[in-house]
Each structure stands twice: as structure tokens, then as C-alpha cells.
């Protein structure tokens, strides 16, 4: 099953963060974890943007990195 998310245009990353955060947290709650590649697919974004979102969420203590390196996955804190 494939789900396409439409994200409204935002002027700044600060405006976009709450929307993206909800999408990522919903996916983690449903599946138990998420990877950078999955974030790229869900948000239809590049690797740098996906990594920055995950980094911000880790720094905000919303999620934690469960594995490091190429196979990093993120889970709820």
C-alpha cells in the first residue's frame, strides 16, 4: 500500500517542521521505527532535508537513533 502525502507550501523550515514532525511521528508510531530513506520517500525530499529533519527531532528529544551509520533507524524516545 502506498500513501502519498501532500505538504502545503511553507515559507520557512520553522513553519514546515510541525507538519513534517507529525508525519514522521505517525509513521514511527505505526511501524515502530523509520529510516532516512523512508523519510525521503514519504516527504518526497532529498537526503539532506530528511537528515536535517531527523537531526532536529533527535535534538528536540522527540526521537532517538537506534542504530548508527548507513543503517540508522529512529524510534520514539
N, C-alpha and C positions, 0 to 999 in steps of 0.2 A: 504494500500500500504506500503510495506516495502522496505527501501533503505539500502543497505549495503555499508559502506564507507571503502575503503582500505587506510590505513595510511602508508606511507613509513616508513621504519625503520630509526629512528633518534638516534644519539649518546647521545644527552643531552636533557633535558627538554627545554632548551632555543631554540634548533633547532626545537622542536616539537610544541612549543607554537604558532607560527604564523599559522601553519596548523590547529591546534585544534581551535584556536580563530576564524578562518574563518568559520569552520564547525558550531560552536556554534552560531556565529552571524547570519549566514544564516538561521539557524533554528528559531532563535528569530524573525528575520525579516519576515519569512514566517508564523509563528504561533502566534507571539506576546509575547511569553514567553517560558521559558524552566525550567525544574526541574533537580535536580542532577540525579535522576533516569533516565530521558531521556538522559542526557549526557552519563551515563553509557551504555545505550542501543546503542546509536549512535556510540560511540567510542569503544564499547566492552571492557570496562575497569572496574576497581573496584571502590568502593565508595570513597576511599581516593584520588585516582587520579582525579576523577571527581570533588570532593570537592575542591581540590587544584587548578584545572584549573579555576573553578568558582570564587574562592577567589582571584586569581591573576587578573582575569578580572574585579572584583569589585574594587580591589586596583588600577588598571590602569584606572578606571573611564570609562570603556567600557560598563559595565552593572551595574544594581543596583538590590539589593534584594528587591522584592516587598512584600514578606511575610517571616516571620521567623519561625524557628522551623522545625518540621517534614515535614510540607507542604510548605517549601520555594520554591518560584519561582523567576526567574530572568528575567528582562526586559531590554530593551535598556535604556541607561542613557539619 
